[in-house]
Amino acid sequence: MTTKLSAATLVLALGSALSLSALTTTAHAADDMQKCFGVAEAGKNDCAAGAGTSCAGTSKTKDQANAWKLVPAGTCTKTPSTTSPTGFGQEAAFTAKS
């Protein structure tokens, strides 16, 4: 019985350690990413900013101005966008150019 209890304890401890490790990695990865509006393919946005999209994967058009995608930090304003007034992604939702 002691052997089974020890094995179960080991499995639980290992599972907990792996879970904590994954959380730390995810949090660190999020620090290296930023929201970039106007660069997502239609239906490939990470989440929403307003009317026309409710959350992940719901953008209706390519480079939708109020839909964002996570991109590596520092690359947003260098990422091409067909709808942005500057021609590149924006760090906030914007009004699409005509």
KOLGU-4560 file (N, C-alpha, C; in nm, 3 decimals, padded with zeros to 5 digits):
<recs>
<n_xx: 00.082 n_yy: -00.119 n_zz: 00.000 ca_xx: 00.000 ca_yy: 00.000 ca_zz: 00.000 c_xx: 00.086 c_yy: 00.125 c_zz: 00.000 mol: A seq: 1 type: MET>
<n_xx: 00.195 n_yy: 00.123 n_zz: 00.074 ca_xx: 00.283 ca_yy: 00.239 ca_zz: 00.080 c_xx: 00.343 c_yy: 00.268 c_zz: -00.057 mol: A seq: 2 type: THR>
<n_xx: 00.379 n_yy: 00.164 n_zz: -00.132 ca_xx: 00.436 ca_yy: 00.183 ca_zz: -00.265 c_xx: 00.334 c_yy: 00.248 c_zz: -00.357 mol: A seq: 3 type: THR>
<n_xx: 00.210 n_yy: 00.204 n_zz: -00.354 ca_xx: 00.106 ca_yy: 00.263 ca_zz: -00.439 c_xx: 00.081 c_yy: 00.409 c_zz: -00.400 mol: A seq: 4 type: LYS>
<n_xx: 00.077 n_yy: 00.435 n_zz: -00.273 ca_xx: 00.055 ca_yy: 00.571 ca_zz: -00.226 c_xx: 00.170 c_yy: 00.661 c_zz: -00.269 mol: A seq: 5 type: LEU>
<n_xx: 00.291 n_yy: 00.613 n_zz: -00.259 ca_xx: 00.407 ca_yy: 00.691 ca_zz: -00.298 c_xx: 00.407 c_yy: 00.717 c_zz: -00.448 mol: A seq: 6 type: SER>
<n_xx: 00.370 n_yy: 00.618 n_zz: -00.527 ca_xx: 00.365 ca_yy: 00.635 ca_zz: -00.672 c_xx: 00.259 c_yy: 00.738 c_zz: -00.709 mol: A seq: 7 type: ALA>
<n_xx: 00.144 n_yy: 00.731 n_zz: -00.643 ca_xx: 00.037 ca_yy: 00.827 ca_zz: -00.670 c_xx: 00.080 c_yy: 00.967 c_zz: -00.631 mol: A seq: 8 type: ALA>
<n_xx: 00.147 n_yy: 00.979 n_zz: -00.519 ca_xx: 00.196 ca_yy: 01.108 ca_zz: -00.473 c_xx: 00.297 c_yy: 01.165 c_zz: -00.572 mol: A seq: 9 type: THR>
<n_xx: 00.385 n_yy: 01.079 n_zz: -00.622 ca_xx: 00.485 ca_yy: 01.121 ca_zz: -00.719 c_xx: 00.418 c_yy: 01.170 c_zz: -00.847 mol: A seq: 10 type: LEU>
<n_xx: 00.319 n_yy: 01.098 n_zz: -00.894 ca_xx: 00.249 ca_yy: 01.138 ca_zz: -01.017 c_xx: 00.180 c_yy: 01.273 c_zz: -00.998 mol: A seq: 11 type: VAL>
<n_xx: 00.114 n_yy: 01.292 n_zz: -00.885 ca_xx: 00.048 ca_yy: 01.420 ca_zz: -00.858 c_xx: 00.149 c_yy: 01.534 c_zz: -00.847 mol: A seq: 12 type: LEU>
<n_xx: 00.259 n_yy: 01.509 n_zz: -00.781 ca_xx: 00.362 ca_yy: 01.612 ca_zz: -00.766 c_xx: 00.421 c_yy: 01.650 c_zz: -00.902 mol: A seq: 13 type: ALA>
<n_xx: 00.448 n_yy: 01.551 n_zz: -00.984 ca_xx: 00.503 ca_yy: 01.576 ca_zz: -01.117 c_xx: 00.403 c_yy: 01.653 c_zz: -01.202 mol: A seq: 14 type: LEU>
<n_xx: 00.277 n_yy: 01.614 n_zz: -01.196 ca_xx: 00.173 ca_yy: 01.684 ca_zz: -01.272 c_xx: 00.162 c_yy: 01.829 c_zz: -01.230 mol: A seq: 15 type: GLY>
<n_xx: 00.168 n_yy: 01.854 n_zz: -01.100 ca_xx: 00.160 ca_yy: 01.991 ca_zz: -01.049 c_xx: 00.280 c_yy: 02.073 c_zz: -01.095 mol: A seq: 16 type: SER>
<n_xx: 00.397 n_yy: 02.014 n_zz: -01.090 ca_xx: 00.518 ca_yy: 02.084 ca_zz: -01.132 c_xx: 00.511 c_yy: 02.119 c_zz: -01.280 mol: A seq: 17 type: ALA>
<n_xx: 00.464 n_yy: 02.028 n_zz: -01.362 ca_xx: 00.453 ca_yy: 02.054 ca_zz: -01.506 c_xx: 00.350 c_yy: 02.164 c_zz: -01.533 mol: A seq: 18 type: LEU>
<n_xx: 00.241 n_yy: 02.163 n_zz: -01.461 ca_xx: 00.138 ca_yy: 02.266 ca_zz: -01.478 c_xx: 00.193 c_yy: 02.403 c_zz: -01.443 mol: A seq: 19 type: SER>
<n_xx: 00.264 n_yy: 02.414 n_zz: -01.333 ca_xx: 00.322 ca_yy: 02.542 ca_zz: -01.293 c_xx: 00.425 c_yy: 02.589 c_zz: -01.394 mol: A seq: 20 type: LEU>
<n_xx: 00.503 n_yy: 02.496 n_zz: -01.447 ca_xx: 00.602 ca_yy: 02.530 ca_zz: -01.548 c_xx: 00.535 c_yy: 02.585 c_zz: -01.673 mol: A seq: 21 type: SER>
<n_xx: 00.426 n_yy: 02.524 n_zz: -01.715 ca_xx: 00.354 ca_yy: 02.570 ca_zz: -01.833 c_xx: 00.296 c_yy: 02.709 c_zz: -01.812 mol: A seq: 22 type: ALA>
<n_xx: 00.244 n_yy: 02.736 n_zz: -01.693 ca_xx: 00.189 ca_yy: 02.868 ca_zz: -01.664 c_xx: 00.297 c_yy: 02.974 c_zz: -01.670 mol: A seq: 23 type: LEU>
<n_xx: 00.413 n_yy: 02.946 n_zz: -01.617 ca_xx: 00.523 ca_yy: 03.041 ca_zz: -01.618 c_xx: 00.567 c_yy: 03.068 c_zz: -01.762 mol: A seq: 24 type: THR>
<n_xx: 00.578 n_yy: 02.964 n_zz: -01.843 ca_xx: 00.618 ca_yy: 02.979 ca_zz: -01.983 c_xx: 00.515 c_yy: 03.061 c_zz: -02.059 mol: A seq: 25 type: THR>
<n_xx: 00.387 n_yy: 03.035 n_zz: -02.038 ca_xx: 00.281 ca_yy: 03.109 ca_zz: -02.106 c_xx: 00.284 c_yy: 03.256 c_zz: -02.067 mol: A seq: 26 type: THR>
<n_xx: 00.301 n_yy: 03.285 n_zz: -01.940 ca_xx: 00.307 ca_yy: 03.424 ca_zz: -01.895 c_xx: 00.427 c_yy: 03.494 c_zz: -01.956 mol: A seq: 27 type: ALA>
<n_xx: 00.540 n_yy: 03.427 n_zz: -01.962 ca_xx: 00.660 ca_yy: 03.487 ca_zz: -02.020 c_xx: 00.639 c_yy: 03.510 c_zz: -02.170 mol: A seq: 28 type: HIS>
<n_xx: 00.578 n_yy: 03.414 n_zz: -02.239 ca_xx: 00.554 ca_yy: 03.428 ca_zz: -02.382 c_xx: 00.463 c_yy: 03.548 c_zz: -02.409 mol: A seq: 29 type: ALA>
<n_xx: 00.364 n_yy: 03.570 n_zz: -02.323 ca_xx: 00.273 ca_yy: 03.683 ca_zz: -02.340 c_xx: 00.348 c_yy: 03.815 c_zz: -02.329 mol: A seq: 30 type: ALA>
<n_xx: 00.451 n_yy: 03.822 n_zz: -02.248 ca_xx: 00.531 ca_yy: 03.944 ca_zz: -02.235 c_xx: 00.604 c_yy: 03.976 c_zz: -02.365 mol: A seq: 31 type: ASP>
<n_xx: 00.631 n_yy: 03.877 n_zz: -02.445 ca_xx: 00.705 ca_yy: 03.895 ca_zz: -02.569 c_xx: 00.613 c_yy: 03.921 c_zz: -02.688 mol: A seq: 32 type: ASP>
<n_xx: 00.483 n_yy: 03.932 n_zz: -02.664 ca_xx: 00.385 ca_yy: 03.951 ca_zz: -02.770 c_xx: 00.306 c_yy: 04.080 c_zz: -02.746 mol: A seq: 33 type: MET>
<n_xx: 00.244 n_yy: 04.131 n_zz: -02.851 ca_xx: 00.159 ca_yy: 04.249 ca_zz: -02.838 c_xx: 00.041 c_yy: 04.238 c_zz: -02.932 mol: A seq: 34 type: GLN>
<n_xx: -00.068 n_yy: 04.307 n_zz: -02.898 ca_xx: -00.185 ca_yy: 04.312 ca_zz: -02.984 c_xx: -00.152 c_yy: 04.401 c_zz: -03.103 mol: A seq: 35 type: LYS>
<n_xx: -00.192 n_yy: 04.356 n_zz: -03.222 ca_xx: -00.171 ca_yy: 04.435 ca_zz: -03.342 c_xx: -00.300 c_yy: 04.435 c_zz: -03.423 mol: A seq: 36 type: CYS>
<n_xx: -00.359 n_yy: 04.553 n_zz: -03.439 ca_xx: -00.486 ca_yy: 04.567 ca_zz: -03.509 c_xx: -00.463 c_yy: 04.582 c_zz: -03.659 mol: A seq: 37 type: PHE>
<n_xx: -00.553 n_yy: 04.521 n_zz: -03.737 ca_xx: -00.551 ca_yy: 04.538 ca_zz: -03.882 c_xx: -00.456 c_yy: 04.447 c_zz: -03.956 mol: A seq: 38 type: GLY>
<n_xx: -00.409 n_yy: 04.338 n_zz: -03.894 ca_xx: -00.315 ca_yy: 04.250 ca_zz: -03.962 c_xx: -00.361 c_yy: 04.104 c_zz: -03.971 mol: A seq: 39 type: VAL>
<n_xx: -00.478 n_yy: 04.074 n_zz: -03.915 ca_xx: -00.526 ca_yy: 03.935 ca_zz: -03.914 c_xx: -00.597 c_yy: 03.900 c_zz: -04.044 mol: A seq: 40 type: ALA>
<n_xx: -00.578 n_yy: 03.778 n_zz: -04.088 ca_xx: -00.655 ca_yy: 03.726 ca_zz: -04.202 c_xx: -00.800 c_yy: 03.711 c_zz: -04.158 mol: A seq: 41 type: GLU>
<n_xx: -00.894 n_yy: 03.711 n_zz: -04.251 ca_xx: -01.036 ca_yy: 03.692 ca_zz: -04.218 c_xx: -01.053 c_yy: 03.561 c_zz: -04.141 mol: A seq: 42 type: ALA>
<n_xx: -01.121 n_yy: 03.570 n_zz: -04.027 ca_xx: -01.146 ca_yy: 03.451 ca_zz: -03.945 c_xx: -01.027 c_yy: 03.402 c_zz: -03.866 mol: A seq: 43 type: GLY>
<n_xx: -00.918 n_yy: 03.477 n_zz: -03.864 ca_xx: -00.796 ca_yy: 03.433 ca_zz: -03.795 c_xx: -00.752 c_yy: 03.529 c_zz: -03.684 mol: A seq: 44 type: LYS>
<n_xx: -00.841 n_yy: 03.622 n_zz: -03.645 ca_xx: -00.804 ca_yy: 03.715 ca_zz: -03.538 c_xx: -00.798 c_yy: 03.643 c_zz: -03.404 mol: A seq: 45 type: ASN>
<n_xx: -00.721 n_yy: 03.699 n_zz: -03.311 ca_xx: -00.710 ca_yy: 03.640 ca_zz: -03.178 c_xx: -00.826 c_yy: 03.681 c_zz: -03.088 mol: A seq: 46 type: ASP>
<n_xx: -00.875 n_yy: 03.803 n_zz: -03.100 ca_xx: -00.995 ca_yy: 03.843 ca_zz: -03.028 c_xx: -01.047 c_yy: 03.972 c_zz: -03.087 mol: A seq: 47 type: CYS>
<n_xx: -01.138 n_yy: 04.040 n_zz: -03.017 ca_xx: -01.211 ca_yy: 04.150 ca_zz: -03.077 c_xx: -01.193 c_yy: 04.282 c_zz: -03.005 mol: A seq: 48 type: ALA>
<n_xx: -01.231 n_yy: 04.389 n_zz: -03.074 ca_xx: -01.226 ca_yy: 04.522 ca_zz: -03.014 c_xx: -01.356 c_yy: 04.597 c_zz: -03.028 mol: A seq: 49 type: ALA>
<n_xx: -01.451 n_yy: 04.546 n_zz: -03.103 ca_xx: -01.576 ca_yy: 04.619 ca_zz: -03.118 c_xx: -01.672 c_yy: 04.554 c_zz: -03.215 mol: A seq: 50 type: GLY>
<n_xx: -01.759 n_yy: 04.637 n_zz: -03.271 ca_xx: -01.865 ca_yy: 04.589 ca_zz: -03.361 c_xx: -01.806 c_yy: 04.514 c_zz: -03.480 mol: A seq: 51 type: ALA>
<n_xx: -01.873 n_yy: 04.407 n_zz: -03.519 ca_xx: -01.831 ca_yy: 04.330 ca_zz: -03.636 c_xx: -01.752 c_yy: 04.206 c_zz: -03.603 mol: A seq: 52 type: GLY>
<n_xx: -01.711 n_yy: 04.191 n_zz: -03.479 ca_xx: -01.638 ca_yy: 04.073 ca_zz: -03.437 c_xx: -01.657 c_yy: 04.055 c_zz: -03.287 mol: A seq: 53 type: THR>
<n_xx: -01.687 n_yy: 03.934 n_zz: -03.244 ca_xx: -01.715 ca_yy: 03.912 ca_zz: -03.102 c_xx: -01.596 c_yy: 03.852 c_zz: -03.028 mol: A seq: 54 type: SER>
<n_xx: -01.516 n_yy: 03.773 n_zz: -03.094 ca_xx: -01.394 ca_yy: 03.723 ca_zz: -03.032 c_xx: -01.313 c_yy: 03.642 c_zz: -03.133 mol: A seq: 55 type: CYS>
<n_xx: -01.224 n_yy: 03.558 n_zz: -03.083 ca_xx: -01.127 ca_yy: 03.487 ca_zz: -03.167 c_xx: -01.191 c_yy: 03.418 c_zz: -03.287 mol: A seq: 56 type: ALA>
<n_xx: -01.130 n_yy: 03.441 n_zz: -03.403 ca_xx: -01.171 ca_yy: 03.373 ca_zz: -03.525 c_xx: -01.299 c_yy: 03.425 c_zz: -03.588 mol: A seq: 57 type: GLY>
<n_xx: -01.344 n_yy: 03.544 n_zz: -03.549 ca_xx: -01.472 ca_yy: 03.594 ca_zz: -03.601 c_xx: -01.459 c_yy: 03.715 c_zz: -03.692 mol: A seq: 58 type: THR>
<n_xx: -01.339 n_yy: 03.760 n_zz: -03.723 ca_xx: -01.326 ca_yy: 03.875 ca_zz: -03.812 c_xx: -01.380 c_yy: 03.837 c_zz: -03.950 mol: A seq: 59 type: SER>
<n_xx: -01.447 n_yy: 03.931 n_zz: -04.013 ca_xx: -01.515 ca_yy: 03.905 ca_zz: -04.141 c_xx: -01.426 c_yy: 03.933 c_zz: -04.262 mol: A seq: 60 type: LYS>
<n_xx: -01.331 n_yy: 04.023 n_zz: -04.248 ca_xx: -01.249 ca_yy: 04.062 ca_zz: -04.361 c_xx: -01.101 c_yy: 04.059 c_zz: -04.326 mol: A seq: 61 type: THR>
<n_xx: -01.018 n_yy: 04.049 n_zz: -04.429 ca_xx: -00.873 ca_yy: 04.052 ca_zz: -04.410 c_xx: -00.833 c_yy: 04.190 c_zz: -04.358 mol: A seq: 62 type: LYS>
<n_xx: -00.746 n_yy: 04.194 n_zz: -04.262 ca_xx: -00.693 ca_yy: 04.319 ca_zz: -04.205 c_xx: -00.803 c_yy: 04.408 c_zz: -04.146 mol: A seq: 63 type: ASP>
<n_xx: -00.906 n_yy: 04.346 n_zz: -04.087 ca_xx: -01.016 ca_yy: 04.421 ca_zz: -04.026 c_xx: -00.962 c_yy: 04.516 c_zz: -03.919 mol: A seq: 64 type: GLN>
<n_xx: -01.004 n_yy: 04.642 n_zz: -03.924 ca_xx: -00.947 ca_yy: 04.748 ca_zz: -03.840 c_xx: -00.970 c_yy: 04.731 c_zz: -03.690 mol: A seq: 65 type: ALA>
<n_xx: -01.077 n_yy: 04.660 n_zz: -03.651 ca_xx: -01.104 ca_yy: 04.645 ca_zz: -03.507 c_xx: -01.077 c_yy: 04.504 c_zz: -03.457 mol: A seq: 66 type: ASN>
<n_xx: -01.006 n_yy: 04.424 n_zz: -03.535 ca_xx: -00.970 ca_yy: 04.289 ca_zz: -03.494 c_xx: -00.818 c_yy: 04.282 c_zz: -03.480 mol: A seq: 67 type: ALA>
<n_xx: -00.771 n_yy: 04.213 n_zz: -03.375 ca_xx: -00.627 ca_yy: 04.209 ca_zz: -03.353 c_xx: -00.572 c_yy: 04.068 c_zz: -03.355 mol: A seq: 68 type: TRP>
<n_xx: -00.444 n_yy: 04.061 n_zz: -03.374 ca_xx: -00.367 ca_yy: 03.937 ca_zz: -03.375 c_xx: -00.247 c_yy: 03.961 c_zz: -03.285 mol: A seq: 69 type: LYS>
<n_xx: -00.208 n_yy: 03.858 n_zz: -03.209 ca_xx: -00.085 ca_yy: 03.871 ca_zz: -03.130 c_xx: 00.035 c_yy: 03.856 c_zz: -03.222 mol: A seq: 70 type: LEU>
<n_xx: 00.128 n_yy: 03.949 n_zz: -03.211 ca_xx: 00.251 ca_yy: 03.945 ca_zz: -03.290 c_xx: 00.369 c_yy: 03.967 c_zz: -03.196 mol: A seq: 71 type: VAL>
<n_xx: 00.489 n_yy: 03.929 n_zz: -03.237 ca_xx: 00.606 ca_yy: 03.954 ca_zz: -03.151 c_xx: 00.618 c_yy: 04.103 c_zz: -03.119 mol: A seq: 72 type: PRO>
<n_xx: 00.648 n_yy: 04.135 n_zz: -02.994 ca_xx: 00.662 ca_yy: 04.273 ca_zz: -02.949 c_xx: 00.758 c_yy: 04.350 c_zz: -03.039 mol: A seq: 73 type: ALA>
<n_xx: 00.718 n_yy: 04.470 n_zz: -03.076 ca_xx: 00.802 ca_yy: 04.556 ca_zz: -03.159 c_xx: 00.784 c_yy: 04.539 c_zz: -03.308 mol: A seq: 74 type: GLY>
<n_xx: 00.699 n_yy: 04.444 n_zz: -03.351 ca_xx: 00.682 ca_yy: 04.420 ca_zz: -03.495 c_xx: 00.551 c_yy: 04.472 c_zz: -03.551 mol: A seq: 75 type: THR>
<n_xx: 00.458 n_yy: 04.512 n_zz: -03.466 ca_xx: 00.325 ca_yy: 04.551 ca_zz: -03.512 c_xx: 00.330 c_yy: 04.659 c_zz: -03.619 mol: A seq: 76 type: CYS>
<n_xx: 00.394 n_yy: 04.769 n_zz: -03.590 ca_xx: 00.394 ca_yy: 04.882 ca_zz: -03.682 c_xx: 00.485 c_yy: 04.861 c_zz: -03.803 mol: A seq: 77 type: THR>
<n_xx: 00.542 n_yy: 04.741 n_zz: -03.813 ca_xx: 00.622 ca_yy: 04.704 ca_zz: -03.930 c_xx: 00.552 c_yy: 04.598 c_zz: -04.013 mol: A seq: 78 type: LYS>
<n_xx: 00.435 n_yy: 04.550 n_zz: -03.963 ca_xx: 00.360 ca_yy: 04.445 ca_zz: -04.030 c_xx: 00.262 c_yy: 04.509 c_zz: -04.129 mol: A seq: 79 type: THR>
<n_xx: 00.268 n_yy: 04.473 n_zz: -04.258 ca_xx: 00.180 ca_yy: 04.533 ca_zz: -04.358 c_xx: 00.031 c_yy: 04.513 c_zz: -04.328 mol: A seq: 80 type: PRO>
<n_xx: -00.047 n_yy: 04.617 n_zz: -04.357 ca_xx: -00.194 ca_yy: 04.613 ca_zz: -04.341 c_xx: -00.256 c_yy: 04.687 c_zz: -04.459 mol: A seq: 81 type: SER>
<n_xx: -00.351 n_yy: 04.623 n_zz: -04.525 ca_xx: -00.417 ca_yy: 04.686 ca_zz: -04.640 c_xx: -00.523 c_yy: 04.787 c_zz: -04.599 mol: A seq: 82 type: THR>
<n_xx: -00.563 n_yy: 04.789 n_zz: -04.472 ca_xx: -00.670 ca_yy: 04.879 ca_zz: -04.428 c_xx: -00.621 c_yy: 04.994 c_zz: -04.342 mol: A seq: 83 type: THR>
<n_xx: -00.501 n_yy: 04.987 n_zz: -04.291 ca_xx: -00.448 ca_yy: 05.090 ca_zz: -04.202 c_xx: -00.411 c_yy: 05.217 c_zz: -04.278 mol: A seq: 84 type: SER>
<n_xx: -00.436 n_yy: 05.334 n_zz: -04.220 ca_xx: -00.398 ca_yy: 05.459 ca_zz: -04.285 c_xx: -00.248 c_yy: 05.469 c_zz: -04.312 mol: A seq: 85 type: PRO>
<n_xx: -00.168 n_yy: 05.401 n_zz: -04.231 ca_xx: -00.023 ca_yy: 05.405 ca_zz: -04.249 c_xx: 00.028 c_yy: 05.292 c_zz: -04.338 mol: A seq: 86 type: THR>
<n_xx: -00.059 n_yy: 05.194 n_zz: -04.365 ca_xx: -00.017 ca_yy: 05.078 ca_zz: -04.444 c_xx: 00.044 c_yy: 04.968 c_zz: -04.358 mol: A seq: 87 type: GLY>
<n_xx: 00.045 n_yy: 04.990 n_zz: -04.226 ca_xx: 00.101 ca_yy: 04.893 ca_zz: -04.132 c_xx: 00.007 c_yy: 04.873 c_zz: -04.014 mol: A seq: 88 type: PHE>
<n_xx: 00.027 n_yy: 04.764 n_zz: -03.940 ca_xx: -00.054 ca_yy: 04.736 ca_zz: -03.823 c_xx: -00.051 c_yy: 04.851 c_zz: -03.723 mol: A seq: 89 type: GLY>
<n_xx: -00.154 n_yy: 04.855 n_zz: -03.639 ca_xx: -00.166 ca_yy: 04.961 ca_zz: -03.539 c_xx: -00.179 c_yy: 04.899 c_zz: -03.401 mol: A seq: 90 type: GLN>
<n_xx: -00.139 n_yy: 04.971 n_zz: -03.299 ca_xx: -00.146 ca_yy: 04.921 ca_zz: -03.161 c_xx: -00.282 c_yy: 04.946 c_zz: -03.098 mol: A seq: 91 type: GLU>
<n_xx: -00.374 n_yy: 05.007 n_zz: -03.171 ca_xx: -00.512 ca_yy: 05.029 ca_zz: -03.125 c_xx: -00.605 c_yy: 05.018 c_zz: -03.245 mol: A seq: 92 type: ALA>
<n_xx: -00.732 n_yy: 04.991 n_zz: -03.219 ca_xx: -00.829 ca_yy: 04.983 ca_zz: -03.329 c_xx: -00.831 c_yy: 05.117 c_zz: -03.402 mol: A seq: 93 type: ALA>
<n_xx: -00.861 n_yy: 05.115 n_zz: -03.530 ca_xx: -00.859 ca_yy: 05.237 ca_zz: -03.611 c_xx: -00.974 c_yy: 05.234 c_zz: -03.711 mol: A seq: 94 type: PHE>
<n_xx: -00.995 n_yy: 05.346 n_zz: -03.780 ca_xx: -01.093 ca_yy: 05.353 ca_zz: -03.888 c_xx: -01.020 c_yy: 05.316 c_zz: -04.016 mol: A seq: 95 type: THR>
<n_xx: -01.071 n_yy: 05.216 n_zz: -04.085 ca_xx: -01.006 ca_yy: 05.168 ca_zz: -04.206 c_xx: -01.005 c_yy: 05.276 c_zz: -04.314 mol: A seq: 96 type: ALA>
<n_xx: -00.896 n_yy: 05.281 n_zz: -04.391 ca_xx: -00.888 ca_yy: 05.377 ca_zz: -04.501 c_xx: -00.982 c_yy: 05.331 c_zz: -04.612 mol: A seq: 97 type: LYS>
<n_xx: -01.025 n_yy: 05.424 n_zz: -04.694 ca_xx: -01.117 ca_yy: 05.389 ca_zz: -04.804 c_xx: -01.041 c_yy: 05.335 c_zz: -04.922 mol: A seq: 98 type: SER>
</recs>
